[in-house]
């Protein structure tokens, strides 16, 4: 199942008690701030949840799997997410170390 903006808005409405419009505005503002921060190249850390960041991938040579032809892949930035240990434990249960 995928969680949508509408579901996030409804959850804020139910839990916080803001109006639906205020809940929608709050969800949009949070997502916008996360997006803007990543666009600036900064890292977003959310305590007990995880970290969003960007990695620079350099130019490299790829291969078309169908023809075997070499194709240049241009440099780009890719988004990554690293879950916190707290989130990992909630998902998997306590780890045995």
CNS distance restraints for C-alpha pairs under 8 A (distance, minus, plus):
assign (resid   3 and name CA) (resid   7 and name CA) 6.16 0.50 0.50
assign (resid   3 and name CA) (resid   8 and name CA) 7.11 0.50 0.50
assign (resid   4 and name CA) (resid   8 and name CA) 6.33 0.50 0.50
assign (resid   5 and name CA) (resid   9 and name CA) 6.05 0.50 0.50
assign (resid   5 and name CA) (resid  27 and name CA) 7.39 0.50 0.50
assign (resid   6 and name CA) (resid  10 and name CA) 6.13 0.50 0.50
assign (resid   6 and name CA) (resid  24 and name CA) 7.71 0.50 0.50
assign (resid   7 and name CA) (resid  11 and name CA) 6.12 0.50 0.50
assign (resid   8 and name CA) (resid  12 and name CA) 6.26 0.50 0.50
assign (resid   8 and name CA) (resid  27 and name CA) 7.04 0.50 0.50
assign (resid   9 and name CA) (resid  13 and name CA) 6.14 0.50 0.50
assign (resid   9 and name CA) (resid  20 and name CA) 7.07 0.50 0.50
assign (resid   9 and name CA) (resid  23 and name CA) 5.34 0.50 0.50
assign (resid   9 and name CA) (resid  24 and name CA) 5.09 0.50 0.50
assign (resid   9 and name CA) (resid  27 and name CA) 6.17 0.50 0.50
assign (resid  10 and name CA) (resid  14 and name CA) 6.12 0.50 0.50
assign (resid  10 and name CA) (resid  20 and name CA) 7.14 0.50 0.50
assign (resid  10 and name CA) (resid  23 and name CA) 7.42 0.50 0.50
assign (resid  11 and name CA) (resid  15 and name CA) 5.97 0.50 0.50
assign (resid  12 and name CA) (resid  16 and name CA) 5.45 0.50 0.50
assign (resid  12 and name CA) (resid  17 and name CA) 7.20 0.50 0.50
assign (resid  12 and name CA) (resid  18 and name CA) 7.31 0.50 0.50
assign (resid  12 and name CA) (resid  23 and name CA) 5.74 0.50 0.50
assign (resid  13 and name CA) (resid  17 and name CA) 5.15 0.50 0.50
assign (resid  13 and name CA) (resid  18 and name CA) 5.36 0.50 0.50
assign (resid  13 and name CA) (resid  19 and name CA) 6.20 0.50 0.50
assign (resid  13 and name CA) (resid  20 and name CA) 5.76 0.50 0.50
assign (resid  13 and name CA) (resid  23 and name CA) 5.57 0.50 0.50
assign (resid  18 and name CA) (resid  22 and name CA) 5.82 0.50 0.50
assign (resid  18 and name CA) (resid  23 and name CA) 5.75 0.50 0.50
assign (resid  19 and name CA) (resid  23 and name CA) 5.99 0.50 0.50
assign (resid  20 and name CA) (resid  24 and name CA) 6.05 0.50 0.50
assign (resid  21 and name CA) (resid  25 and name CA) 6.16 0.50 0.50
assign (resid  22 and name CA) (resid  26 and name CA) 6.09 0.50 0.50
assign (resid  23 and name CA) (resid  27 and name CA) 6.23 0.50 0.50
assign (resid  24 and name CA) (resid  28 and name CA) 6.15 0.50 0.50
assign (resid  25 and name CA) (resid  29 and name CA) 6.03 0.50 0.50
assign (resid  26 and name CA) (resid  30 and name CA) 6.21 0.50 0.50
assign (resid  27 and name CA) (resid  31 and name CA) 6.22 0.50 0.50
assign (resid  28 and name CA) (resid  32 and name CA) 5.93 0.50 0.50
assign (resid  29 and name CA) (resid  33 and name CA) 6.08 0.50 0.50
assign (resid  30 and name CA) (resid  34 and name CA) 6.29 0.50 0.50
assign (resid  31 and name CA) (resid  35 and name CA) 6.14 0.50 0.50
assign (resid  32 and name CA) (resid  36 and name CA) 6.01 0.50 0.50
assign (resid  33 and name CA) (resid  37 and name CA) 6.04 0.50 0.50
assign (resid  34 and name CA) (resid  38 and name CA) 6.30 0.50 0.50
assign (resid  34 and name CA) (resid  44 and name CA) 6.71 0.50 0.50
assign (resid  35 and name CA) (resid  39 and name CA) 6.13 0.50 0.50
assign (resid  36 and name CA) (resid  40 and name CA) 6.31 0.50 0.50
assign (resid  37 and name CA) (resid  41 and name CA) 6.66 0.50 0.50
assign (resid  37 and name CA) (resid  42 and name CA) 5.55 0.50 0.50
assign (resid  37 and name CA) (resid  43 and name CA) 7.09 0.50 0.50
assign (resid  37 and name CA) (resid  44 and name CA) 7.02 0.50 0.50
assign (resid  38 and name CA) (resid  42 and name CA) 5.27 0.50 0.50
assign (resid  38 and name CA) (resid  43 and name CA) 6.31 0.50 0.50
assign (resid  38 and name CA) (resid  44 and name CA) 7.11 0.50 0.50
assign (resid  38 and name CA) (resid  52 and name CA) 7.81 0.50 0.50
assign (resid  38 and name CA) (resid  53 and name CA) 6.61 0.50 0.50
assign (resid  38 and name CA) (resid  54 and name CA) 7.11 0.50 0.50
assign (resid  41 and name CA) (resid  53 and name CA) 7.65 0.50 0.50
assign (resid  41 and name CA) (resid  54 and name CA) 6.65 0.50 0.50
assign (resid  42 and name CA) (resid  53 and name CA) 6.85 0.50 0.50
assign (resid  42 and name CA) (resid  54 and name CA) 7.75 0.50 0.50
assign (resid  43 and name CA) (resid  51 and name CA) 7.02 0.50 0.50
assign (resid  43 and name CA) (resid  52 and name CA) 5.86 0.50 0.50
assign (resid  43 and name CA) (resid  53 and name CA) 4.68 0.50 0.50
assign (resid  43 and name CA) (resid  54 and name CA) 7.31 0.50 0.50
assign (resid  44 and name CA) (resid  51 and name CA) 5.60 0.50 0.50
assign (resid  44 and name CA) (resid  52 and name CA) 5.07 0.50 0.50
assign (resid  44 and name CA) (resid  53 and name CA) 6.43 0.50 0.50
assign (resid  45 and name CA) (resid  49 and name CA) 7.98 0.50 0.50
assign (resid  45 and name CA) (resid  50 and name CA) 5.99 0.50 0.50
assign (resid  45 and name CA) (resid  51 and name CA) 4.39 0.50 0.50
assign (resid  45 and name CA) (resid  52 and name CA) 6.47 0.50 0.50
assign (resid  46 and name CA) (resid  50 and name CA) 5.45 0.50 0.50
assign (resid  46 and name CA) (resid  51 and name CA) 6.22 0.50 0.50
assign (resid  47 and name CA) (resid  84 and name CA) 7.80 0.50 0.50
assign (resid  48 and name CA) (resid  84 and name CA) 5.84 0.50 0.50
assign (resid  48 and name CA) (resid  85 and name CA) 7.44 0.50 0.50
assign (resid  48 and name CA) (resid  86 and name CA) 5.35 0.50 0.50
assign (resid  48 and name CA) (resid  87 and name CA) 6.22 0.50 0.50
assign (resid  49 and name CA) (resid  83 and name CA) 6.06 0.50 0.50
assign (resid  49 and name CA) (resid  84 and name CA) 5.31 0.50 0.50
assign (resid  49 and name CA) (resid  86 and name CA) 6.91 0.50 0.50
assign (resid  49 and name CA) (resid  87 and name CA) 5.49 0.50 0.50
assign (resid  50 and name CA) (resid  81 and name CA) 6.95 0.50 0.50
assign (resid  50 and name CA) (resid  82 and name CA) 5.52 0.50 0.50
assign (resid  50 and name CA) (resid  83 and name CA) 4.17 0.50 0.50
assign (resid  50 and name CA) (resid  84 and name CA) 4.45 0.50 0.50
assign (resid  50 and name CA) (resid  87 and name CA) 7.46 0.50 0.50
assign (resid  51 and name CA) (resid  81 and name CA) 5.61 0.50 0.50
assign (resid  51 and name CA) (resid  82 and name CA) 5.20 0.50 0.50
assign (resid  51 and name CA) (resid  83 and name CA) 6.45 0.50 0.50
assign (resid  51 and name CA) (resid  84 and name CA) 7.34 0.50 0.50
assign (resid  52 and name CA) (resid  79 and name CA) 7.13 0.50 0.50
assign (resid  52 and name CA) (resid  80 and name CA) 5.74 0.50 0.50
assign (resid  52 and name CA) (resid  81 and name CA) 4.54 0.50 0.50
assign (resid  52 and name CA) (resid  82 and name CA) 6.57 0.50 0.50
assign (resid  53 and name CA) (resid  79 and name CA) 5.80 0.50 0.50
assign (resid  53 and name CA) (resid  80 and name CA) 5.43 0.50 0.50
assign (resid  53 and name CA) (resid  81 and name CA) 6.54 0.50 0.50
assign (resid  54 and name CA) (resid  77 and name CA) 6.16 0.50 0.50
assign (resid  54 and name CA) (resid  78 and name CA) 5.46 0.50 0.50
assign (resid  54 and name CA) (resid  79 and name CA) 4.65 0.50 0.50
assign (resid  54 and name CA) (resid  80 and name CA) 6.01 0.50 0.50
assign (resid  55 and name CA) (resid  77 and name CA) 5.52 0.50 0.50
assign (resid  55 and name CA) (resid  78 and name CA) 5.34 0.50 0.50
assign (resid  55 and name CA) (resid  79 and name CA) 6.54 0.50 0.50
assign (resid  55 and name CA) (resid  80 and name CA) 7.31 0.50 0.50
assign (resid  56 and name CA) (resid  75 and name CA) 7.43 0.50 0.50
assign (resid  56 and name CA) (resid  76 and name CA) 6.02 0.50 0.50
assign (resid  56 and name CA) (resid  77 and name CA) 4.61 0.50 0.50
assign (resid  56 and name CA) (resid  78 and name CA) 6.56 0.50 0.50
assign (resid  57 and name CA) (resid  75 and name CA) 5.47 0.50 0.50
assign (resid  57 and name CA) (resid  76 and name CA) 5.35 0.50 0.50
assign (resid  57 and name CA) (resid  77 and name CA) 5.96 0.50 0.50
assign (resid  57 and name CA) (resid  78 and name CA) 7.23 0.50 0.50
assign (resid  58 and name CA) (resid  74 and name CA) 7.19 0.50 0.50
assign (resid  58 and name CA) (resid  75 and name CA) 4.46 0.50 0.50
assign (resid  58 and name CA) (resid  76 and name CA) 6.75 0.50 0.50
assign (resid  59 and name CA) (resid  72 and name CA) 7.25 0.50 0.50
assign (resid  59 and name CA) (resid  73 and name CA) 5.67 0.50 0.50
assign (resid  59 and name CA) (resid  74 and name CA) 4.85 0.50 0.50
assign (resid  59 and name CA) (resid  75 and name CA) 4.40 0.50 0.50
assign (resid  59 and name CA) (resid  76 and name CA) 7.90 0.50 0.50
assign (resid  60 and name CA) (resid  72 and name CA) 6.00 0.50 0.50
assign (resid  60 and name CA) (resid  73 and name CA) 5.31 0.50 0.50
assign (resid  60 and name CA) (resid  74 and name CA) 6.91 0.50 0.50
assign (resid  60 and name CA) (resid  75 and name CA) 7.59 0.50 0.50
assign (resid  61 and name CA) (resid  70 and name CA) 6.45 0.50 0.50
assign (resid  61 and name CA) (resid  71 and name CA) 5.74 0.50 0.50
assign (resid  61 and name CA) (resid  72 and name CA) 4.57 0.50 0.50
assign (resid  61 and name CA) (resid  73 and name CA) 5.72 0.50 0.50
assign (resid  62 and name CA) (resid  70 and name CA) 5.68 0.50 0.50
assign (resid  62 and name CA) (resid  71 and name CA) 5.10 0.50 0.50
assign (resid  62 and name CA) (resid  72 and name CA) 5.93 0.50 0.50
assign (resid  62 and name CA) (resid  73 and name CA) 6.19 0.50 0.50
assign (resid  63 and name CA) (resid  68 and name CA) 5.66 0.50 0.50
assign (resid  63 and name CA) (resid  69 and name CA) 5.55 0.50 0.50
assign (resid  63 and name CA) (resid  70 and name CA) 4.42 0.50 0.50
assign (resid  63 and name CA) (resid  71 and name CA) 5.57 0.50 0.50
assign (resid  64 and name CA) (resid  68 and name CA) 5.03 0.50 0.50
assign (resid  64 and name CA) (resid  69 and name CA) 5.29 0.50 0.50
assign (resid  64 and name CA) (resid  70 and name CA) 6.36 0.50 0.50
assign (resid  64 and name CA) (resid  71 and name CA) 6.81 0.50 0.50
assign (resid  65 and name CA) (resid  69 and name CA) 7.79 0.50 0.50
assign (resid  83 and name CA) (resid  87 and name CA) 6.19 0.50 0.50
assign (resid  83 and name CA) (resid  88 and name CA) 6.48 0.50 0.50
assign (resid  84 and name CA) (resid  88 and name CA) 6.25 0.50 0.50
assign (resid  85 and name CA) (resid  89 and name CA) 6.11 0.50 0.50
assign (resid  86 and name CA) (resid  90 and name CA) 6.35 0.50 0.50
assign (resid  87 and name CA) (resid  91 and name CA) 6.24 0.50 0.50
assign (resid  88 and name CA) (resid  92 and name CA) 5.92 0.50 0.50
assign (resid  88 and name CA) (resid  93 and name CA) 7.57 0.50 0.50
assign (resid  89 and name CA) (resid  93 and name CA) 4.65 0.50 0.50
assign (resid  89 and name CA) (resid  94 and name CA) 5.17 0.50 0.50
assign (resid  89 and name CA) (resid  95 and name CA) 6.92 0.50 0.50
assign (resid  90 and name CA) (resid  94 and name CA) 7.69 0.50 0.50
